Amino acid sequence: TARAVTADTRVGSTTEKVLSRKDLILRLETPRFVTAGDTVTLSSIVHNYLPAGKQTQLSLQVTGAQLIGQNRESVMIEKQGEHRADWRILAQQTGEMRLLAKALTDTESDAVEIAINVLPRGLKQSKAQSATISQENATQDYTLDIPASSDADSRTLRIEAAPSVASTLFGALDYLTGYPYGCTEQTMSRFLPTVIVAQTLKDVKTARIKETNNINAKVQSGLDRLYGFQHSDGGWGWWKDDQTDPFMTAYVVDGLILAKNAGYAVEDYRLTQGRTKLTQMLDENKAYGDQQIDLESRAFMIYALTESGETDIKYVNDLFTRRGELQAYGRALLALTLSLNKDSERAGTVAGEIERSAAVNEMDAHWDSRRREMLDFSDVNDVEATALSLKALARIAPQSELLPKAARWLVSNRKNGYWWDSTKQTAFAIFGLTDYLKVSQELSPDYTVEVYLNGEQLLNKRITGGDAAQAQSLVIKRKGREVSPVNRLRVIKRGRGMLYFNSALEYYTGAEETQAQGNADLQLTREYLRLKIDESTLTWKTEPLTGDVVSGDLIVVRLVLKGKPAQRIMIEDPIPAGAEQVTRASNIEFDYSTNSWSDWFSAREFRDQKTLYFLNEFDGEVMFQYVMRVQIPGEFLINPARAELMYNPSVQANTASARMLIKDK
């Protein structure tokens, strides 16, 4: 396209289209991924548009996998003809396999090079350690052993030594921003910590933000996604199309106002709608149907409204009067609300109650809580209660002796090495720790730290106050065969100051056959059926999967989850590499709205490697079904399906692994 503008403002443009083509074209038919142990049949398809038939030399070079048979073929392809060459490949190990296919003639040629991920087989497992070392001279040993049969190429080990609480936050941020799923809560739990860490480190003048964190882009991405999740009534739930939830609406409103206060452009009408919905729910005191909003959730709603600058003092007065009914979580939110209202007398009263209710020892302090405000059943929630109590004391009683102890307890209780038990718990821990950073009086460190792995020195570094002030940690990473099944970690500290140490080891079991596992809380089964469609009547039925499975067949995956009633469940179901999920076949839509097809779900995602179901409410039994069309011939391993409680991931279950042989049509 060419455009022109003259000095006297005459304009013009013209567009020419050019079609380019090749007379010999090569395509590769491959799956989107394979799993270690798969044998797959790949196809090179050559189209000859030359004016005459051509003797064509076909070849395939493979790295990262084993080619079974010859890698070359010579064939005559007629004018306007095509030819398919099949290649059998065994994916032996996790990583990446690269394919270079060529079609050569004496006039024109073509080549294609692609990379395919080879996924590990088995279940993902992890081990972690966290510790706070305060002694001037200390040697601590840790053991992180994993089965020798685990997949050697999928192992990852991350070791972090941090001289300050601020230094520990970036690892947790990396976990949140890399979390692969994204309901409203998970989006907020990425977005909010990013905002508050960025703002806090601006306030702490000696700290600097790592450029690789790309803060502004992450904040804008979070805002866009949160806007998309907002319901028509102005509130938010866990997903776009579920019920509006009191806590989630408060969580997002609070995040948006914090982002706005930090200088980010937030659409005001989004905030206005959210605040209006919060006020309506507080007045009606209704969550779902006739269910009343619990007091802890009301505390968070009132806090969020106050943070946004719009709240009725009657809500605050009522909460203060009923503060004896609050758990540590709600009590801290009440104190923060009073502080925002400049009500220093009552804020001091509640802060004193927070201090007196702490569980304290010589090293650390925390607050017990048996209530999760997001859920309808009691559970231990000490991390979030402690984070909010720390935040409240940092604002109201910045000289409190409990502050460094509570911060140490939080950092030492990262169950997964550099993050806590869930996205939300991690976000709230950061939420509390950032306020502590603003008033922290930690002694300037002056020590040497050494880290050894199986006798090999990985780190020998002197840490001073300058290192602590810059909010940077020392991170060592090992992956693949650099990580052995036996891992002996030794940490040596010489000198004064705090050392926050953690390690996280992840691996896949690597087993060709994995047995189903479950308990009274959760049991998950997976079954494959054949889908038969009568196109004359547009009806369907399922049959047992017997006989050959042939390219083009439609297979039904049936997942049945049983257990105790619960909330916020995720099911992750890997698919065979030779298949693709479909939602429609022969003009029939296969969804939960289709009669007797599947139970209701809150959200479903079809990804290249797996299918995901998310369920807000689980009454003890549910059945989900979806359809996949098998396409690529081969023998494929199917990793186990897995279910877990999103906010208590230790409660989980998995199916057995499976195999599927797909024959060529």
JOFENBEL-V851489 format. One record per residue. N is the residue number from 1. RES is the residue in three letters. SS is DSSP state (helix for helix, strand for strand, loop for the rest). OMEGA is omega as a letter, one per 30 degrees, with the letter a starting at -180 (NA if undefined). BURIAL is b if it has 24 or more other ideal C-beta (glycine too) atoms within 12 Angstrom, else e. Layout:
# JOFENBEL-V851489
n->[N/N]
res->[RES/RES]
ss->[SS/SS]
omega->[OMEGA/OMEGA]
burial->[BURIAL/BURIAL]
This chain:
# JOFENBEL-V851489
n->[1/2/3/4/5/6/7/8/9/10/11/12/13/14/15/16/17/18/19/20/21/22/23/24/25/26/27/28/29/30/31/32/33/34/35/36/37/38/39/40/41/42/43/44/45/46/47/48/49/50/51/52/53/54/55/56/57/58/59/60/61/62/63/64/65/66/67/68/69/70/71/72/73/74/75/76/77/78/79/80/81/82/83/84/85/86/87/88/89/90/91/92/93/94/95/96/97/98/99/100/101/102/103/104/105/106/107/108/109/110/111/112/113/114/115/116/117/118/119/120/121/122/123/124/125/126/127/128/129/130/131/132/133/134/135/136/137/138/139/140/141/142/143/144/145/146/147/148/149/150/151/152/153/154/155/156/157/158/159/160/161/162/163/164/165/166/167/168/169/170/171/172/173/174/175/176/177/178/179/180/181/182/183/184/185/186/187/188/189/190/191/192/193/194/195/196/197/198/199/200/201/202/203/204/205/206/207/208/209/210/211/212/213/214/215/216/217/218/219/220/221/222/223/224/225/226/227/228/229/230/231/232/233/234/235/236/237/238/239/240/241/242/243/244/245/246/247/248/249/250/251/252/253/254/255/256/257/258/259/260/261/262/263/264/265/266/267/268/269/270/271/272/273/274/275/276/277/278/279/280/281/282/283/284/285/286/287/288/289/290/291/292/293/294/295/296/297/298/299/300/301/302/303/304/305/306/307/308/309/310/311/312/313/314/315/316/317/318/319/320/321/322/323/324/325/326/327/328/329/330/331/332/333/334/335/336/337/338/339/340/341/342/343/344/345/346/347/348/349/350/351/352/353/354/355/356/357/358/359/360/361/362/363/364/365/366/367/368/369/370/371/372/373/374/375/376/377/378/379/380/381/382/383/384/385/386/387/388/389/390/391/392/393/394/395/396/397/398/399/400/401/402/403/404/405/406/407/408/409/410/411/412/413/414/415/416/417/418/419/420/421/422/423/424/425/426/427/428/429/430/431/432/433/434/435/436/437/438/439/440/441/442/443/444/445/446/447/448/449/450/451/452/453/454/455/456/457/458/459/460/461/462/463/464/465/466/467/468/469/470/471/472/473/474/475/476/477/478/479/480/481/482/483/484/485/486/487/488/489/490/491/492/493/494/495/496/497/498/499/500/501/502/503/504/505/506/507/508/509/510/511/512/513/514/515/516/517/518/519/520/521/522/523/524/525/526/527/528/529/530/531/532/533/534/535/536/537/538/539/540/541/542/543/544/545/546/547/548/549/550/551/552/553/554/555/556/557/558/559/560/561/562/563/564/565/566/567/568/569/570/571/572/573/574/575/576/577/578/579/580/581/582/583/584/585/586/587/588/589/590/591/592/593/594/595/596/597/598/599/600/601/602/603/604/605/606/607/608/609/610/611/612/613/614/615/616/617/618/619/620/621/622/623/624/625/626/627/628/629/630/631/632/633/634/635/636/637/638/639/640/641/642/643/644/645/646/647/648/649/650/651/652/653/654/655/656/657/658/659/660/661/662/663/664/665]
res->[THR/ALA/ARG/ALA/VAL/THR/ALA/ASP/THR/ARG/VAL/GLY/SER/THR/THR/GLU/LYS/VAL/LEU/SER/ARG/LYS/ASP/LEU/ILE/LEU/ARG/LEU/GLU/THR/PRO/ARG/PHE/VAL/THR/ALA/GLY/ASP/THR/VAL/THR/LEU/SER/SER/ILE/VAL/HIS/ASN/TYR/LEU/PRO/ALA/GLY/LYS/GLN/THR/GLN/LEU/SER/LEU/GLN/VAL/THR/GLY/ALA/GLN/LEU/ILE/GLY/GLN/ASN/ARG/GLU/SER/VAL/MET/ILE/GLU/LYS/GLN/GLY/GLU/HIS/ARG/ALA/ASP/TRP/ARG/ILE/LEU/ALA/GLN/GLN/THR/GLY/GLU/MET/ARG/LEU/LEU/ALA/LYS/ALA/LEU/THR/ASP/THR/GLU/SER/ASP/ALA/VAL/GLU/ILE/ALA/ILE/ASN/VAL/LEU/PRO/ARG/GLY/LEU/LYS/GLN/SER/LYS/ALA/GLN/SER/ALA/THR/ILE/SER/GLN/GLU/ASN/ALA/THR/GLN/ASP/TYR/THR/LEU/ASP/ILE/PRO/ALA/SER/SER/ASP/ALA/ASP/SER/ARG/THR/LEU/ARG/ILE/GLU/ALA/ALA/PRO/SER/VAL/ALA/SER/THR/LEU/PHE/GLY/ALA/LEU/ASP/TYR/LEU/THR/GLY/TYR/PRO/TYR/GLY/CYS/THR/GLU/GLN/THR/MET/SER/ARG/PHE/LEU/PRO/THR/VAL/ILE/VAL/ALA/GLN/THR/LEU/LYS/ASP/VAL/LYS/THR/ALA/ARG/ILE/LYS/GLU/THR/ASN/ASN/ILE/ASN/ALA/LYS/VAL/GLN/SER/GLY/LEU/ASP/ARG/LEU/TYR/GLY/PHE/GLN/HIS/SER/ASP/GLY/GLY/TRP/GLY/TRP/TRP/LYS/ASP/ASP/GLN/THR/ASP/PRO/PHE/MET/THR/ALA/TYR/VAL/VAL/ASP/GLY/LEU/ILE/LEU/ALA/LYS/ASN/ALA/GLY/TYR/ALA/VAL/GLU/ASP/TYR/ARG/LEU/THR/GLN/GLY/ARG/THR/LYS/LEU/THR/GLN/MET/LEU/ASP/GLU/ASN/LYS/ALA/TYR/GLY/ASP/GLN/GLN/ILE/ASP/LEU/GLU/SER/ARG/ALA/PHE/MET/ILE/TYR/ALA/LEU/THR/GLU/SER/GLY/GLU/THR/ASP/ILE/LYS/TYR/VAL/ASN/ASP/LEU/PHE/THR/ARG/ARG/GLY/GLU/LEU/GLN/ALA/TYR/GLY/ARG/ALA/LEU/LEU/ALA/LEU/THR/LEU/SER/LEU/ASN/LYS/ASP/SER/GLU/ARG/ALA/GLY/THR/VAL/ALA/GLY/GLU/ILE/GLU/ARG/SER/ALA/ALA/VAL/ASN/GLU/MET/ASP/ALA/HIS/TRP/ASP/SER/ARG/ARG/ARG/GLU/MET/LEU/ASP/PHE/SER/ASP/VAL/ASN/ASP/VAL/GLU/ALA/THR/ALA/LEU/SER/LEU/LYS/ALA/LEU/ALA/ARG/ILE/ALA/PRO/GLN/SER/GLU/LEU/LEU/PRO/LYS/ALA/ALA/ARG/TRP/LEU/VAL/SER/ASN/ARG/LYS/ASN/GLY/TYR/TRP/TRP/ASP/SER/THR/LYS/GLN/THR/ALA/PHE/ALA/ILE/PHE/GLY/LEU/THR/ASP/TYR/LEU/LYS/VAL/SER/GLN/GLU/LEU/SER/PRO/ASP/TYR/THR/VAL/GLU/VAL/TYR/LEU/ASN/GLY/GLU/GLN/LEU/LEU/ASN/LYS/ARG/ILE/THR/GLY/GLY/ASP/ALA/ALA/GLN/ALA/GLN/SER/LEU/VAL/ILE/LYS/ARG/LYS/GLY/ARG/GLU/VAL/SER/PRO/VAL/ASN/ARG/LEU/ARG/VAL/ILE/LYS/ARG/GLY/ARG/GLY/MET/LEU/TYR/PHE/ASN/SER/ALA/LEU/GLU/TYR/TYR/THR/GLY/ALA/GLU/GLU/THR/GLN/ALA/GLN/GLY/ASN/ALA/ASP/LEU/GLN/LEU/THR/ARG/GLU/TYR/LEU/ARG/LEU/LYS/ILE/ASP/GLU/SER/THR/LEU/THR/TRP/LYS/THR/GLU/PRO/LEU/THR/GLY/ASP/VAL/VAL/SER/GLY/ASP/LEU/ILE/VAL/VAL/ARG/LEU/VAL/LEU/LYS/GLY/LYS/PRO/ALA/GLN/ARG/ILE/MET/ILE/GLU/ASP/PRO/ILE/PRO/ALA/GLY/ALA/GLU/GLN/VAL/THR/ARG/ALA/SER/ASN/ILE/GLU/PHE/ASP/TYR/SER/THR/ASN/SER/TRP/SER/ASP/TRP/PHE/SER/ALA/ARG/GLU/PHE/ARG/ASP/GLN/LYS/THR/LEU/TYR/PHE/LEU/ASN/GLU/PHE/ASP/GLY/GLU/VAL/MET/PHE/GLN/TYR/VAL/MET/ARG/VAL/GLN/ILE/PRO/GLY/GLU/PHE/LEU/ILE/ASN/PRO/ALA/ARG/ALA/GLU/LEU/MET/TYR/ASN/PRO/SER/VAL/GLN/ALA/ASN/THR/ALA/SER/ALA/ARG/MET/LEU/ILE/LYS/ASP/LYS]
ss->[loop/strand/strand/strand/strand/loop/loop/loop/loop/loop/strand/strand/strand/strand/loop/loop/loop/loop/loop/loop/loop/loop/loop/strand/strand/strand/strand/strand/strand/loop/loop/loop/strand/strand/strand/loop/loop/loop/strand/strand/strand/strand/strand/strand/strand/strand/strand/strand/loop/loop/loop/loop/loop/strand/strand/strand/strand/strand/strand/strand/strand/strand/strand/loop/loop/strand/strand/strand/loop/loop/loop/strand/strand/strand/strand/strand/strand/loop/loop/loop/loop/strand/strand/strand/strand/strand/strand/strand/strand/strand/loop/loop/loop/loop/strand/strand/strand/strand/strand/strand/strand/strand/strand/strand/loop/loop/loop/loop/strand/strand/strand/strand/strand/strand/strand/strand/strand/strand/strand/loop/loop/loop/loop/strand/strand/strand/strand/strand/strand/strand/strand/strand/strand/loop/loop/loop/strand/strand/strand/strand/strand/strand/strand/loop/loop/loop/loop/loop/loop/loop/loop/helix/helix/helix/loop/strand/strand/strand/strand/strand/strand/strand/loop/loop/helix/helix/helix/helix/helix/helix/helix/helix/helix/helix/helix/helix/helix/loop/loop/loop/loop/loop/loop/helix/helix/helix/helix/helix/helix/helix/helix/helix/helix/helix/helix/helix/helix/helix/helix/helix/helix/helix/helix/loop/loop/loop/loop/loop/loop/loop/helix/helix/helix/loop/helix/helix/helix/helix/helix/helix/helix/helix/helix/helix/helix/helix/helix/helix/helix/loop/loop/loop/loop/loop/loop/loop/loop/loop/loop/loop/loop/loop/loop/loop/loop/helix/helix/helix/helix/helix/helix/helix/helix/helix/helix/helix/helix/helix/helix/helix/helix/loop/loop/loop/loop/loop/loop/helix/helix/helix/helix/helix/helix/helix/helix/helix/helix/helix/helix/helix/helix/helix/helix/helix/loop/strand/loop/loop/loop/loop/loop/strand/loop/loop/helix/helix/helix/helix/helix/helix/helix/helix/helix/helix/helix/helix/helix/loop/loop/loop/loop/loop/helix/helix/helix/helix/helix/helix/helix/helix/helix/loop/helix/helix/helix/loop/loop/helix/helix/helix/helix/helix/helix/helix/helix/helix/helix/helix/helix/helix/loop/loop/loop/helix/helix/helix/helix/helix/helix/helix/helix/helix/helix/helix/helix/helix/loop/loop/strand/strand/loop/loop/loop/loop/strand/strand/loop/loop/loop/loop/strand/loop/loop/loop/loop/loop/loop/strand/loop/loop/loop/helix/helix/helix/helix/helix/helix/helix/helix/helix/helix/helix/helix/helix/helix/helix/loop/loop/loop/loop/loop/helix/helix/helix/helix/helix/helix/helix/helix/helix/helix/helix/loop/loop/loop/loop/loop/loop/loop/loop/loop/loop/helix/helix/helix/helix/helix/helix/helix/helix/helix/helix/helix/helix/helix/helix/helix/helix/helix/loop/loop/loop/loop/loop/loop/strand/strand/strand/strand/strand/strand/strand/strand/loop/loop/strand/strand/strand/strand/strand/strand/strand/strand/loop/helix/helix/helix/helix/helix/loop/loop/loop/strand/strand/strand/strand/strand/strand/strand/helix/helix/helix/loop/loop/loop/loop/loop/strand/strand/strand/strand/strand/strand/strand/strand/strand/loop/loop/strand/strand/strand/strand/strand/strand/strand/strand/strand/strand/loop/loop/loop/loop/loop/loop/loop/loop/strand/loop/loop/loop/loop/strand/strand/strand/strand/strand/strand/strand/strand/strand/strand/strand/strand/strand/loop/loop/loop/loop/strand/strand/strand/strand/strand/strand/loop/loop/loop/loop/strand/strand/loop/loop/loop/strand/strand/strand/strand/strand/strand/strand/strand/strand/strand/loop/loop/strand/strand/strand/strand/strand/strand/strand/strand/strand/loop/loop/loop/loop/strand/strand/strand/strand/loop/strand/strand/loop/loop/strand/strand/loop/loop/loop/loop/loop/loop/loop/loop/loop/loop/loop/loop/loop/strand/strand/strand/strand/loop/loop/loop/strand/strand/strand/strand/strand/strand/strand/strand/strand/loop/loop/strand/strand/strand/strand/strand/strand/strand/strand/strand/strand/loop/loop/loop/strand/strand/strand/strand/strand/loop/loop/loop/strand/strand/strand/strand/loop/loop/strand/strand/strand/strand/strand/strand/strand/loop/loop/loop/strand/strand/strand/strand/strand/strand/loop/loop]
omega->[l/l/a/l/l/a/l/l/l/a/l/l/l/a/l/l/l/l/l/a/l/l/l/a/l/l/l/l/a/l/l/a/l/l/l/a/l/l/a/l/l/a/l/a/a/l/a/l/l/a/l/l/a/l/a/l/l/l/l/l/a/l/a/l/a/l/a/a/a/l/a/l/l/a/l/l/a/l/a/a/l/a/l/l/a/a/l/a/l/l/a/a/l/l/a/l/a/a/l/a/a/l/a/l/a/l/l/l/l/l/l/l/l/l/l/l/l/a/l/l/a/a/l/l/l/l/a/l/l/a/l/a/a/a/a/l/a/l/l/a/l/l/l/a/l/a/l/a/a/a/a/a/a/a/l/l/l/a/a/l/a/a/a/l/a/a/a/a/a/l/l/l/l/l/a/a/l/a/a/a/a/l/a/a/a/l/l/a/l/a/a/l/l/l/a/l/l/a/a/a/l/a/l/a/a/a/l/a/l/a/a/a/l/a/a/a/l/l/a/l/l/l/a/a/l/l/a/a/a/a/a/l/l/a/l/l/l/a/a/a/l/a/l/a/a/a/a/l/l/a/a/l/l/l/a/a/l/l/l/l/l/l/l/a/l/l/a/a/l/l/a/l/l/l/l/a/l/l/l/a/l/l/a/a/a/l/l/a/a/a/l/l/a/a/l/l/l/l/l/l/l/l/a/l/l/l/a/l/a/l/l/a/l/l/a/a/l/a/l/l/a/a/l/l/a/l/a/l/a/l/l/l/l/l/l/l/l/l/l/a/a/l/a/a/a/l/l/l/a/l/l/l/l/a/a/a/a/l/a/l/a/a/a/l/l/a/l/l/a/a/l/a/a/a/a/l/a/l/l/a/a/a/a/l/l/l/a/l/l/l/a/a/l/a/a/a/a/l/a/l/a/a/a/l/l/l/l/a/a/a/a/a/l/a/a/l/a/l/a/a/a/l/a/l/l/l/a/l/l/l/l/a/a/l/l/a/a/a/a/l/l/l/l/a/l/a/l/l/l/l/l/l/a/l/l/l/l/a/l/a/l/a/l/l/l/l/a/a/a/l/l/l/l/a/l/l/l/a/l/a/l/a/a/l/a/a/l/l/l/l/l/l/l/l/a/l/a/l/l/a/l/l/l/a/l/a/l/a/l/a/l/l/l/l/l/l/l/l/a/a/a/l/a/l/l/a/l/a/l/l/l/a/l/a/l/a/a/l/a/l/l/l/l/a/l/a/a/l/a/l/a/l/l/a/l/l/a/l/l/l/l/l/l/l/a/l/l/a/l/l/a/a/l/l/l/a/a/a/l/l/l/l/a/l/a/l/l/l/a/a/a/l/l/a/l/a/a/l/a/l/a/l/l/l/l/l/a/a/a/l/a/l/l/a/l/a/l/a/l/l/l/l/l/l/l/a/l/l/l/a/a/l/l/l/a/l/l/a/a/l/a/l/l/l/a/a/l/a/l/l/a/l/l/l/l/l/a/l/l/l/l/a/l/a/NA]
burial->[e/e/e/e/e/e/e/e/e/e/e/e/e/e/e/e/e/e/e/e/e/e/e/b/b/b/e/b/b/b/b/b/b/b/b/b/b/b/b/b/b/b/b/b/b/b/b/b/e/b/e/e/e/b/e/b/b/b/b/b/e/b/e/b/b/e/b/e/e/e/b/e/b/e/b/e/b/e/e/e/e/b/b/b/b/b/b/b/b/b/b/b/b/b/b/e/b/b/b/b/b/b/b/b/b/e/e/b/b/b/b/b/e/b/e/b/b/b/b/b/b/b/b/b/b/b/b/b/b/b/b/b/b/b/e/e/e/b/e/b/e/b/e/b/e/b/e/e/e/b/b/b/b/b/b/b/b/b/b/b/b/b/b/b/b/b/b/b/b/b/b/b/b/b/b/b/b/e/b/e/b/b/b/b/b/b/b/b/b/b/b/b/b/b/b/b/b/b/b/b/b/e/e/b/e/e/b/e/b/e/e/e/b/e/b/e/e/b/b/e/e/b/b/e/b/b/b/e/b/b/b/e/e/b/b/b/b/b/b/b/e/b/b/b/b/b/b/b/b/b/b/b/b/b/b/b/b/b/b/b/e/b/e/b/e/b/e/e/e/b/b/e/b/b/b/e/b/b/b/e/b/b/e/e/e/e/b/e/e/e/e/e/b/b/b/b/b/b/b/b/b/b/b/b/b/b/b/b/e/e/b/e/e/e/b/b/e/e/b/b/e/e/b/e/e/b/b/b/b/b/b/b/b/b/b/b/b/b/b/b/b/e/b/e/e/b/b/e/e/b/b/e/b/b/b/e/b/b/e/b/e/e/e/b/b/b/b/b/b/e/b/b/b/b/b/b/b/e/b/b/b/b/b/b/b/b/b/b/b/b/b/b/b/b/b/b/b/e/e/b/e/b/b/b/b/b/b/b/b/b/b/b/b/b/b/b/b/b/b/b/b/b/b/b/b/b/b/b/b/b/b/b/b/b/b/b/b/b/b/b/e/b/e/e/b/e/b/b/b/b/b/e/b/e/e/e/e/b/b/e/b/e/b/e/e/e/b/b/b/b/b/b/b/b/b/b/b/b/e/e/e/e/b/b/e/e/b/e/b/b/b/b/b/e/b/b/b/b/b/b/b/b/b/b/b/b/b/b/b/b/b/b/e/b/e/b/b/b/e/e/b/b/b/b/b/b/b/b/b/b/b/e/b/e/e/e/e/e/e/b/e/b/e/e/b/e/e/e/b/e/b/e/b/b/b/b/b/b/b/b/b/b/b/e/e/b/b/b/b/b/b/b/b/b/b/b/b/b/b/b/b/b/b/e/b/e/e/b/e/b/e/b/e/e/e/e/b/b/b/e/b/b/b/b/b/b/e/e/b/b/b/b/b/b/b/b/b/b/e/e/e/b/b/b/b/b/b/b/b/b/b/b/b/b/b/b/b/b/b/b/b/b/b/b/b/b/b/b/b/e/b/b/b/b/b/b/b/b/b/b/b/b/e/b/e]
